[in-house]
Amino acid sequence: MPEQSTEPRPTLEAVAARAGVSRATASRVVNGGEGVREPLVERVRRAVDELGYVPNQAARSLVTRRHDAVAVVIAEPETRVFADPFFALQLRGISKELTAHDSQLVLLLTEGRDDHARVARYLAGGHVDGALVFSLHLDDPLPGLINGVPTVYGGRPGWSGGSRGAVYVDCDNRGGAREAVRYLVGLGRRRIAHITGALDQTSAVDRLDGFRDVMVDADPALIVESDFTLGGGERAMRELLDRCPDLDAVFAANDLTAAGALRVLRERGRRVPEEVAVIGFDDMLPVTEQADPPLTTVRQDIEEMGRLMARLLLRGLDRTVSAAAAASASGSSAPTGGAGEGLVGVPPSSVVLPTTLVLRASA
């Protein structure tokens, strides 16, 4: 058997001595703190490489209160999450940003009340540094259950009580819907229908409001509630054609719904866009470019929204780490309290991204 090395592991003091800096400065660099001049940062990093110093993760966590893991909570059943490309795009953006910051993604799905309690217990247990939560419904108890955990939401919060001050990333759902419907009006369409998303989600409500901003006197029969799914789009389109056969355009709340509407229009022998123009929302390329005909839609940058969610959360956490590292290096106590208290006083701002109308063959 090869002999095991008896040399002691290099210490932080050895790194500081090799770099010619104080232990406090070396600690600040190693633990990701700020306020150190770049030449000193480079000297410390070079000393770390030369000595083969490996920070003690347990000790680092005690100093920084960081686990380098972030929970991604999707308030939908797994059957929907793994069938809808929207979630894949958002997760890809989140994963890229977390990977760039050496953080792990922990995926949690909620389907019922038991799942809410399980997720809340996990987050409260200190296993992760924070949470990214999206696809919430208005009656979802999760926001109240995870109070105190640093959180960024995907989508404008709409639950009653406690949503004020919540940090979120969203797109201009209402403005994007307005642009789509105005375009249809500009084409000369007059009997414009709307297939909504699930109206217990703010994105669907905002898109319906955008539709109504333009179609102020719309026939209520031209609005059918759906659920953001392909099957829901098919059911809603059949209902619309049965009760309003003279419709000449459809604005669907998302691309999957629009794809379902296109299937039914084709089954019923209605030509698109000659007889009925169709516009979706999202611009999910696996859906829009394979639709028949290719789908005109409102584009939101779903992957970028995921990246921004992660970036906002990490930015707030980094501020907490800097404060904790500085306190440790100076010998004073690190901030105490719950997981969310480290972000008090330095909350990042929410972000609303613009949308763009992408023209293809369906309208």
C-alpha positions as CSV (number, residue, x, y, z in Angstrom):
1,M,0.0,0.0,0.0
2,P,1.3,3.5,-0.8
3,E,2.4,5.5,2.2
4,Q,0.0,8.1,3.5
5,S,1.3,11.6,3.7
6,T,2.1,12.7,7.3
7,E,2.5,16.3,6.3
8,P,0.0,18.5,8.1
9,R,-2.7,20.2,6.0
10,P,-1.8,23.8,5.2
11,T,-3.6,26.2,7.4
12,L,-5.1,29.6,6.8
13,E,-2.2,31.1,8.8
14,A,0.2,29.5,6.3
15,V,-1.7,31.0,3.4
16,A,-1.6,34.4,5.0
17,A,2.1,34.1,5.6
18,R,2.8,32.9,2.1
19,A,0.8,35.8,0.6
20,G,2.3,38.4,3.0
21,V,-1.1,39.5,4.3
22,S,-2.9,39.3,7.6
23,R,-5.0,36.3,8.6
24,A,-8.1,38.5,8.5
25,T,-7.4,39.5,4.8
26,A,-6.7,35.8,3.9
27,S,-10.0,34.8,5.5
28,R,-11.9,37.5,3.8
29,V,-10.7,36.3,0.4
30,V,-11.1,32.6,1.0
31,N,-14.6,33.1,2.3
32,G,-15.7,35.3,-0.6
33,G,-15.7,38.6,1.2
34,E,-15.4,42.0,-0.3
35,G,-13.3,45.0,0.4
36,V,-9.9,43.5,-0.5
37,R,-7.8,45.2,-3.2
38,E,-7.3,43.1,-6.3
39,P,-3.5,42.7,-6.0
40,L,-4.0,41.2,-2.5
41,V,-6.8,38.9,-3.7
42,E,-4.4,37.6,-6.4
43,R,-1.6,37.0,-3.9
44,V,-3.9,35.1,-1.6
45,R,-5.3,33.0,-4.4
46,R,-1.8,32.2,-5.6
47,A,-0.8,31.1,-2.1
48,V,-3.9,28.9,-1.9
49,D,-2.9,27.2,-5.1
50,E,0.8,26.8,-4.2
51,L,0.0,25.3,-0.8
52,G,-2.9,23.3,-1.9
53,Y,-5.0,24.8,0.8
54,V,-8.6,23.4,1.0
55,P,-11.0,25.5,3.0
56,N,-12.9,23.5,5.7
57,Q,-16.5,23.6,4.4
58,A,-18.0,23.0,7.8
59,A,-15.9,25.8,9.3
60,R,-16.7,28.0,6.3
61,S,-20.4,27.4,6.8
62,L,-20.1,28.4,10.4
63,V,-18.6,31.7,9.4
64,T,-20.7,32.5,6.3
65,R,-23.9,30.5,7.2
66,R,-23.7,29.3,3.5
67,H,-24.3,25.8,2.2
68,D,-23.7,26.6,-1.4
69,A,-27.1,25.1,-2.3
70,V,-30.3,26.7,-3.4
71,A,-33.8,25.2,-3.4
72,V,-35.9,25.6,-6.6
73,V,-39.6,25.2,-5.6
74,I,-42.1,24.7,-8.4
75,A,-45.7,24.7,-7.2
76,E,-47.0,22.2,-9.8
77,P,-47.3,18.4,-10.0
78,E,-44.4,16.6,-11.7
79,T,-46.6,15.5,-14.6
80,R,-46.9,19.2,-15.6
81,V,-43.3,20.2,-14.8
82,F,-41.8,17.5,-17.0
83,A,-44.2,18.0,-19.9
84,D,-44.1,21.8,-20.2
85,P,-41.0,23.2,-21.8
86,F,-41.5,26.5,-19.9
87,F,-40.1,24.9,-16.8
88,A,-37.2,23.3,-18.6
89,L,-36.2,26.7,-19.9
90,Q,-36.5,28.4,-16.6
91,L,-34.6,25.7,-14.8
92,R,-31.8,25.9,-17.4
93,G,-31.3,29.6,-16.7
94,I,-31.3,29.0,-13.0
95,S,-28.9,26.1,-13.3
96,K,-26.4,28.1,-15.4
97,E,-26.3,31.0,-12.9
98,L,-26.0,28.7,-9.9
99,T,-23.2,26.7,-11.6
100,A,-21.3,29.8,-12.4
101,H,-21.3,30.6,-8.6
102,D,-20.5,27.0,-7.5
103,S,-23.9,26.5,-6.0
104,Q,-26.0,23.3,-6.2
105,L,-29.7,23.2,-7.3
106,V,-32.1,21.3,-5.2
107,L,-35.4,20.7,-7.0
108,L,-38.6,20.5,-4.9
109,L,-42.1,20.0,-6.3
110,T,-45.4,20.6,-4.5
111,E,-48.6,18.9,-5.5
112,G,-50.7,18.9,-2.4
113,R,-50.9,20.2,1.2
114,D,-48.7,17.4,2.5
115,D,-46.0,18.5,0.0
116,H,-46.3,22.1,1.3
117,A,-45.5,21.0,4.8
118,R,-42.6,18.8,3.7
119,V,-41.0,21.6,1.7
120,A,-41.5,24.1,4.4
121,R,-39.8,21.8,6.9
122,Y,-36.9,21.2,4.6
123,L,-36.3,24.9,3.9
124,A,-36.6,25.8,7.6
125,G,-34.1,23.1,8.4
126,G,-31.2,25.1,7.1
127,H,-30.3,22.7,4.3
128,V,-30.1,25.5,1.7
129,D,-29.1,29.1,1.5
130,G,-32.4,30.3,0.0
131,A,-35.2,29.5,-2.3
132,L,-36.4,30.3,-5.9
133,V,-40.1,29.8,-6.0
134,F,-42.3,29.9,-9.1
135,S,-45.7,29.0,-10.6
136,L,-47.5,29.9,-7.4
137,H,-51.3,29.9,-7.3
138,L,-53.3,32.5,-5.4
139,D,-54.4,30.2,-2.6
140,D,-50.9,28.6,-2.2
141,P,-49.9,28.6,1.5
142,L,-46.2,28.2,0.7
143,P,-45.2,31.9,1.0
144,G,-46.5,32.0,4.5
145,L,-44.8,28.7,5.4
146,I,-41.3,29.7,4.3
147,N,-41.3,33.2,5.9
148,G,-37.7,33.9,7.0
149,V,-36.0,32.0,4.2
150,P,-34.3,34.3,1.6
151,T,-36.6,33.9,-1.4
152,V,-37.0,35.3,-4.9
153,Y,-40.3,34.5,-6.7
154,G,-40.8,33.8,-10.4
155,G,-43.9,35.9,-11.3
156,R,-45.6,38.9,-9.7
157,P,-46.9,37.9,-6.3
158,G,-50.6,37.9,-5.9
159,W,-51.4,36.1,-2.7
160,S,-53.3,37.9,0.0
161,G,-51.1,39.4,2.8
162,G,-47.4,39.3,3.0
163,S,-46.6,39.9,-0.7
164,R,-45.6,43.5,-0.2
165,G,-41.9,43.7,-0.4
166,A,-41.4,40.3,-2.0
167,V,-38.6,40.2,-4.6
168,Y,-39.7,38.7,-7.9
169,V,-38.8,38.5,-11.6
170,D,-41.5,38.6,-14.2
171,C,-42.2,39.8,-17.8
172,D,-44.6,42.6,-18.8
173,N,-47.5,40.2,-19.2
174,R,-50.2,42.9,-19.6
175,G,-48.1,44.9,-22.1
176,G,-47.3,41.9,-24.2
177,A,-50.9,40.9,-24.4
178,R,-51.9,44.4,-25.4
179,E,-49.4,44.3,-28.2
180,A,-50.6,40.9,-29.5
181,V,-54.3,42.0,-29.6
182,R,-53.5,45.4,-31.2
183,Y,-51.7,43.5,-33.9
184,L,-54.7,41.4,-34.5
185,V,-56.9,44.4,-34.7
186,G,-54.5,46.0,-37.1
187,L,-55.0,42.9,-39.4
188,G,-58.6,43.8,-39.5
189,R,-59.8,41.1,-37.2
190,R,-62.9,42.0,-35.2
191,R,-64.2,38.8,-33.5
192,I,-61.0,38.2,-31.4
193,A,-61.2,35.4,-28.8
194,H,-59.0,34.9,-25.8
195,I,-58.2,31.5,-24.2
196,T,-56.9,32.4,-20.7
197,G,-54.4,30.6,-18.5
198,A,-55.2,29.4,-15.0
199,L,-56.8,32.5,-13.5
200,D,-55.5,31.7,-10.0
201,Q,-52.1,32.8,-11.3
202,T,-51.1,36.4,-11.8
203,S,-49.6,35.9,-15.3
204,A,-53.0,34.7,-16.6
205,V,-54.8,37.6,-14.9
206,D,-52.4,40.1,-16.3
207,R,-52.7,38.7,-19.9
208,L,-56.5,38.8,-19.6
209,D,-56.3,42.4,-18.5
210,G,-54.1,43.2,-21.4
211,F,-56.7,41.6,-23.8
212,R,-59.5,43.6,-22.2
213,D,-57.4,46.9,-22.4
214,V,-57.8,46.6,-26.2
215,M,-61.0,44.7,-26.6
216,V,-63.0,46.9,-24.2
217,D,-66.4,45.8,-25.4
218,A,-65.5,42.2,-26.1
219,D,-68.3,39.7,-26.2
220,P,-68.0,37.6,-23.0
221,A,-68.6,34.5,-25.0
222,L,-65.3,35.1,-26.7
223,I,-63.3,34.5,-23.5
224,V,-62.8,31.0,-22.2
225,E,-60.8,30.0,-19.2
226,S,-58.2,27.3,-19.6
227,D,-55.1,26.1,-17.7
228,F,-51.9,26.8,-19.8
229,T,-51.9,23.2,-21.2
230,L,-52.1,21.7,-24.6
231,G,-55.3,19.7,-23.7
232,G,-56.8,22.8,-22.1
233,G,-56.2,24.7,-25.4
234,E,-58.0,22.0,-27.4
235,R,-61.0,22.0,-25.1
236,A,-61.3,25.8,-25.0
237,M,-61.0,26.0,-28.8
238,R,-63.8,23.5,-29.3
239,E,-66.0,25.5,-26.9
240,L,-65.2,28.7,-28.7
241,L,-66.0,27.3,-32.1
242,D,-69.3,25.8,-30.9
243,R,-70.6,29.0,-29.5
244,C,-68.9,31.6,-31.6
245,P,-68.3,30.1,-35.1
246,D,-67.7,33.5,-36.6
247,L,-64.6,34.2,-34.6
248,D,-61.7,35.3,-36.8
249,A,-58.7,35.4,-34.3
250,V,-57.5,33.9,-31.1
251,F,-55.0,35.2,-28.6
252,A,-53.9,32.3,-26.4
253,A,-52.4,32.8,-22.9
254,N,-49.3,30.6,-23.8
255,D,-47.8,28.6,-26.6
256,L,-49.0,25.2,-25.5
257,T,-52.6,26.5,-25.3
258,A,-52.2,28.1,-28.8
259,A,-50.8,24.7,-30.1
260,G,-53.9,23.0,-28.8
261,A,-56.1,25.6,-30.5
262,L,-54.3,25.1,-33.8
263,R,-55.0,21.3,-33.7
264,V,-58.7,21.9,-33.3
265,L,-58.9,24.5,-36.0
266,R,-57.2,22.1,-38.3
267,E,-59.6,19.3,-37.3
268,R,-62.6,21.7,-38.0
269,G,-61.2,22.7,-41.4
270,R,-60.6,26.3,-40.4
271,R,-57.6,27.8,-42.3
272,V,-54.9,29.6,-40.3
273,P,-54.3,32.5,-40.7
274,E,-56.7,33.1,-43.6
275,E,-59.9,32.4,-41.6
276,V,-58.6,32.5,-38.1
277,A,-55.4,34.2,-36.9
278,V,-53.7,32.7,-33.8
279,I,-51.1,34.3,-31.4
280,G,-49.6,32.6,-28.4
281,F,-47.4,33.8,-25.5
282,D,-43.9,32.7,-24.4
283,D,-42.0,31.9,-27.6
284,M,-40.9,28.4,-26.6
285,L,-39.1,27.3,-29.7
286,P,-39.9,23.6,-29.4
287,V,-43.5,24.5,-29.6
288,T,-43.7,27.6,-31.8
289,E,-41.5,26.4,-34.7
290,Q,-43.0,22.9,-34.8
291,A,-46.6,24.2,-34.8
292,D,-48.6,24.0,-38.0
293,P,-48.4,26.7,-39.2
294,P,-45.4,28.1,-37.1
295,L,-46.8,30.2,-34.3
296,T,-46.8,34.0,-34.0
297,T,-46.3,34.7,-30.3
298,V,-45.2,37.2,-27.6
299,R,-41.7,36.4,-26.6
300,Q,-40.6,36.5,-23.0
301,D,-37.0,35.5,-22.2
302,I,-37.7,32.6,-20.0
303,E,-34.2,31.4,-19.5
304,E,-33.0,34.9,-18.7
305,M,-35.8,35.2,-16.1
306,G,-34.4,32.1,-14.4
307,R,-30.9,33.5,-14.5
308,L,-32.1,36.8,-13.0
309,M,-34.0,35.0,-10.2
310,A,-30.8,33.2,-9.2
311,R,-28.7,36.3,-9.6
312,L,-30.9,38.4,-7.3
313,L,-30.9,35.7,-4.6
314,L,-27.2,35.2,-4.7
315,R,-26.5,38.9,-4.7
316,G,-28.4,39.2,-1.4
317,L,-26.7,36.2,0.0
318,D,-23.3,37.5,-1.0
319,R,-23.9,40.6,1.0
320,T,-24.7,38.5,4.0
321,V,-21.5,36.5,3.5
322,S,-19.4,39.6,3.3
323,A,-20.7,40.9,6.5
324,A,-20.2,37.5,8.2
325,A,-16.7,37.1,6.9
326,A,-15.7,40.6,8.0
327,A,-17.1,40.0,11.4
328,S,-15.2,36.7,11.7
329,A,-11.9,38.2,10.5
330,S,-12.2,41.0,13.0
331,G,-13.0,38.6,15.8
332,S,-16.5,40.0,16.4
333,S,-19.6,37.9,16.3
334,A,-21.2,37.1,13.0
335,P,-24.8,38.3,12.5
336,T,-27.3,36.0,14.3
337,G,-30.9,35.2,13.6
338,G,-32.9,33.3,11.1
339,A,-32.0,32.6,7.5
340,G,-33.9,35.6,6.2
341,E,-32.6,38.1,8.7
342,G,-29.2,38.4,7.0
343,L,-30.9,40.2,4.0
344,V,-32.8,42.7,6.1
345,G,-31.8,46.3,5.0
346,V,-30.3,45.2,1.7
347,P,-33.2,43.8,-0.3
348,P,-32.6,43.5,-4.1
349,S,-35.1,45.1,-6.4
350,S,-37.7,43.1,-8.4
351,V,-37.2,43.0,-12.2
352,V,-39.9,43.1,-14.9
353,L,-38.6,42.2,-18.4
354,P,-40.0,43.6,-21.6
355,T,-41.7,41.4,-24.2
356,T,-41.5,41.3,-28.0
357,L,-44.0,40.2,-30.6
358,V,-42.4,37.5,-32.9
359,L,-44.2,37.2,-36.2
360,R,-44.5,33.8,-37.9
361,A,-47.1,32.2,-40.1
362,S,-50.1,31.9,-37.8
363,A,-51.0,35.6,-37.8
